[in-house]
Amino acid sequence: MGPGGGAGKILWKLFDMFAAVAGGKDKLRERPLITFVTCPTSPLRLIKESCEIIVEGARSGVSIMVLSMAMSGASAPVTLAGTLVVHNAEVLGGLVLSQLARKGTPFVYGSSTTSMDLRLATASVGCPELGMINAAVAKLARFYSLPSWVAGA
């Protein structure tokens, strides 16, 4: 079961390892011990490896998390509203792909989106904007009736 190479091949090896721990593939699907996570390439790109993880993860029957890492002022608009639009589009693109691969695939709306420190050219983890983005992401996930996971300090 699974593809010939790339990220999908690694995914299936991980799936088999976790299935052995869970007591079989069906038991792993009943009570998943793993969620496959992938990050779009901001802005608005699901690269081949991300697509393989989403599609093969959906086919495996366990949950998928698409974790956007859009950065205000760098890979997304400088405004928080604009950044959330980019973030939302990236995550929803992954959701659609997962559901096309296997309808009903469990999905987690993920975020490691923050703003860029324009002085140091780094991600501002722990800044007030991060908290605001995380709150908005949780609201978006709730709007779509999806579980969410957000990163931050």
N, C-alpha and C positions, 0 to 999 in steps of 0.2 A: 504494500500500500504506500502511495506517495510518489513524488516526482523524482526525476533522475538526478537533480543537482541543485546547487545554490541554497538559499535560505530555507526553501521548502524541505530539502533533504535533511538539514539540521533539525528543523521543526519535528519531522517524523521520528528522528532518533530520540529527541527529548520526549516526545509523546510515548514512545515505546518504553523508555526508562521510567517515566511516571506511571505508566500502566502496570509495570512490574511491581512497583511500590504499592499501588492501589489494589492489586489482586486481579488485574485483568483490564482490558480495554473498556468493556461495558461498565465495570465498576468505576473506572476513571471518568467516564462520561456522566454517570449518575451523580458522582460527587467529585468534581474536578479539583485537583490539587495544584493545577497550573493555569495560568492565563497567559496567552501569547500576546506580547506587547510589541508594537511598532510605532515609529514616529515618522509622520510625513516630512518631507523636505520643504520647509517654508521658503517662499510662499507658494502654497497650493500645488505641491507636487507629491504624488504617490509614486515613488521610484519602483523599479522592478522588484527589488528585494522586499519592500514593504508590501507590495501586492501579493507576492508569493506567501508571505507570512499571513496575511489576511485570508487569502483564498484557502491555503492548505490548513490553516488553523481552524477555519470554519468547517472544512471537510472533516477535520478530526473530531469535531463535536464538542470541543471545550470552548471556553470564552476567549474573546479577542478584546484587547484594549488598544485603541488608537489614541496616542498621546501627542497632541500638538505641542510644539516647542517654538511657536511664533514669538518673535521678539519685537516689541514696539520700538520703532526707530531704526530697526535693522532689517529684519525679514518681514515686517508687517508695518502698517501705517503707524505714525507716532502717537496718534490718539488711541485711547483705550477702546473706544467704540469701534474704530477701524480694525484694531488688533483682534477684537472679539469676532468680527465678521470673518476675518481670515481664519482664525482658530476654528470657528464653527464650521466653515466650509470644508476645512481639512478633515475634521473628525466625521462630519456627515458623509463625506466622500468615502471614507473607510467603512462606515456603517452600511452604506448602500452596497459596496463591493462585498462585504461579508454576507449580507442577506441574499445577494445574487448567487453567491457560491453555495450557500446552504440556508434556506429560509428558517428563521427561528434561532439562528446562532446567538448565544448570549454575548452581549456587547457592553463594554465599559467605556464611558465618555471620559477620556483622560486629558490632563493638562499639566504641562510644565512651562506654560506661557508666562512671560514676564516682560518687563521693559528693559531697554538697554541703557546702561550708564554711559551717556554720551561723552563724558570726560575720560573714562577709562576704557571705553569700548568693550565692556563686559556685561554679562547678564546680571541684573540687579535682583539677587535673591534676598528676600527679607525686606524689601522696600514696601512702602504703603501701597503702591500700585499693584504689587503681587497679590496682596490680600484682596484688593478690589477685583482683580481679574479672577481670582479663585472663587469669590462669592458669586460673580456673574456666571462663571462656568458651572457652578453647582446649580444655579437657577436654570441655565439652559438645559442641563442634564435632566433636571426635574421636569421641565417643560416637555421634553421628549420621552419622559418616563423611563430614563436610563440610569443605572448606577453611575456614580462618578468617582474619580480619583484625581486629586490635585497634589502637586509638589510644592515645596516651599520650606522656608525656615520657621 
